[in-house]
């Protein structure tokens, strides 16, 4: 289990880890094709009589046992918390496709905290061998990947948050703009071919709409209301009705017409509605 996801192992097998120092380690492994990395369990090595020590001043890991003196196990890149083993990998299938391509040793890891299906190592690919880890470029993640992990944060602030050396400067210089960010920040300008005509004085154009029935009705028994909106000032009148009958609607309109024309000293020129 890792965070909120679960990766299932499809096969088991044994792996021979031939370290650069000449030591051969044989570990039992689980093949997890959906997992994005290979892990080596330090507690499992300790149970087999092998001592593992991590040293911050040299960014290296060392192993010792009764059969051999202290030998280098792996190195840690600046800004990383994982140690890549100094080794070549060969595998022997016990069930199906149980091979390893890379193994990362997590200092202080155990079967509950490390993201693996069991306390053994989880092979990564079906390759029978892998190149030696002679560079720290494998530790460095593309700046665009960090950009996505930080919720599409701009690259300048991403560089401020990341430890120095945790990403490749070459990848940073050649990284292209994020396509999702371009789409999210793009603004579409809509240009209308026909200019919108607006009223130049009060009551030149009145918009109206009748709405209802409304449930529940008001305390006075009104279930409908009609709106009158002046296009020039956007001033709105609301008149409440008991029914949608033409007689009541016409009566309310005559009252509104007389009131508006008397107050504003203008006459209604145009009246627009949806024939409701």
N, C-alpha and C positions, 0 to 999 in steps of 0.2 A: 504494500500500500504506500502511495506517495501523495500527500496532500488530500485532494478529494477524488483521486482516481485509484483504480485497482488494476494491476497487470497480472495476468494469469500465466503460469509456467506450463509449457506444452511438452517438455521432455526433461529428462535428467541425464547426467553423464559425469565423467571425470575429466579433469584438465591437468596437463603438466605445464607448470610455469617454469621455464628455463631462464633463470635470472642471468644478467650480464656477468655477475661474479662467478658463475659456474654452478650455483646451487639449483637443484631441481626440487620444486614444490609440487605436490600432487594434491589437488583439492576436488571435492565433489561439487557439482554445479547444477543450477537450474537454468533451462533455456527459456527466456521470456522474450518473444519476438516483438511485443508491443512496447517494451521498455527502451528508453533512449540512451542508456549507458550501462556499463558493466561494473559491478561492485565486488570487492573482495572484503570479506568479513574478518576484521582484526581479532575479535573474540574467538572465532573458530581457529585461527592460527595459534592463539595462546593456549586453547584447549589441547592442541596437538603438540605442545611442548616447545613452541617457538615464541621467543620474546620479541616484541616490536616496540621500538622507541621512536618518537617524533621530536625533532630538534628545530626550534624556530630560527636559531642563528644561522644554520646552514640550509634551511628549507629542504631537508632531506629526512628520509625514514630509514631505519636500520633494523636488521633482524639478527638474532643470535640464538643458538641452541647448543645442545651437548655435542652435536656432530661437527659443528663449525664455529669459528669465531665470528665476531661482528662483521656483517657485510651490508652494503647498501641495498635497500629495497626499492625506493622510489624517490622522486623529486617533486617539489611543489612550486608552481609558478607564482610570481609576485601577485598578490591580490586574490589568490585562489585558496580554497580550503580543501582541495583534493590532491592526493599524491598519485602520480602515474607511475606504474611499475616499470622498472628497468629490466625488461625480459623479452623473450620470444615465447609464443604460445603454441602448443600442439595439443590435439584433443583425441580422445578415443570414445566413440559412441557406445553408450550402454543401452539406450532405447531408440532415440531418433534425433539427429541434428543437434547434438549437445556440443557445441564448439564455442570458442571465445575469441574475441578480436581485441578487446581492451579491458583492463580491470583497474578501477580506481579504489584506493584504500582510504577510507574515511577514518581519521583519527578519533578514537573514543566512540566508535559506532557500535551498535548492538542490534540484536534481531528485532527490537521494537522500534528503533528510531531510524534505521537505514531504510531507504525506499526499495525494498526487494520482497519477493514472495516468501523467502526463507532466509536463514542466517548464512547460507552458502552464497557463493558468487553467482551472478547472473550473466551468462554469456550474451554477447551483443550481436554477432553475425555468424554466418556459416563458413567463414574463412578459417582455414587450418593454421594460418600464421598471420602475424601482423608486424609491421615495421617497428623498429625500436624507437622508444621515446627519447630522441636526442635533441629535442627542441621544445620550447615552451609555447610554440604557436598553437598547439592543440588546445591549450587552456583558454585562449582568447576568443571571445564571442564577438560576432559582428555587431557594430554599433547600431544597426537597424534592428537587430533582435532585442537589444536593450531598450531601444526606442519603443518597441511594441510592448515590452514587459512593464514599462513605466506608464502605460496608458497613452501612448502617442505623444509623450513629452518631447519638446523641441530638443534638437541634438546638442545645442550649447549647454543646456541645463543637465542633459544626460551625462555629458562629459564631466560636469562638476560633481555629480553624484557618484560616478564610478571611481574606484581606486586606480591610481596611475599604473598603467601596464596591464589592465584587465581586458583591454580590447586592442585589436590590431590597428596601428596608425595607418597602415596602408589601406585597410578596409575603410577606415574613417575618411580618408581623403577621397576615395573613389565611390563612396556610398551615394546612391541616388535618392531623390526626393521620395517621400512616402506617398504612394498613390491614394491611399485612403485619406490622408491629411489634405491632399490637393482637392479631392472631391468635397470634403467636409467644409473647407474654407472657401470654396468657390461660391460666387454669388451670381445668380441668374437675373439679368435685367430684362424685364418685360416691357416692350414698347408697343403701345397701342397705335394701330394705324389710323383709327378714327379718334380725333380729339374729343374729350368729354366736355359736353356743354353744361355749364353751370348757370344757375339763375343769377341775375344781376341786381335784383331788388326783392324785398319781402313779398311773399304770396304770388310771385311770378310762376312758381311751380310747386304744387302740393302733392306729396306721396301719401298714399293711404293703403291700409290693409286691415281686414277684419279677421279676428281670431276667436276661436271657441268651437264647441262648448268646453268650459272649464269645470273640473270636478275636484273638490266640492265647490258649490256656488257661494257667493258672498252672502253676508248677513242680510243684505237688502234684496237678495234673489237674483243678482246679476250673474250671468254665465258666459257673456261675451264682452269683448271690448274692441274698439276701433281706434286706429292710430292715424294721426294727421301730422306729417313732417314737412316743415318748410325747407325747400332745397337750398335757399339762400343762407339762412341762419342756422339750420339744423334744429331749430326749436321744435319740440314735439308736444302735441296735445293727445291725451288719452281720455276716451269717452266710453263709459260702461253701458252695456245693453242687457235687457232681460231676454231678448230673442233676436233671431237673425232675419226677421221679417223686413221687407222693403220699406214698409211704412215707418217703422221705428228707426231704421237706418237713415232714411231721408229726413226725418224729423231732427235727428242728432246732427246731421250734416248742415241743415239750415241754421240751427243754433250756433254751430261752430263757425259757419261762414259769416254770420252777422257779427259775432263776437270778434273774430280775427280782423275783419275789414274795418270795424269800428276802432279797434285799438291801434292798428298799424297804419291806418289811413291809406291803404292800398287795396286793390281789388284782386281777387283770385283770377289769374289768367289761364293757367293750365292745371288740369287735375289728372293724376296718373294713379291707376290701381290695377288689380288683376281680375276685375269683374266679379269679385267674390261677393 
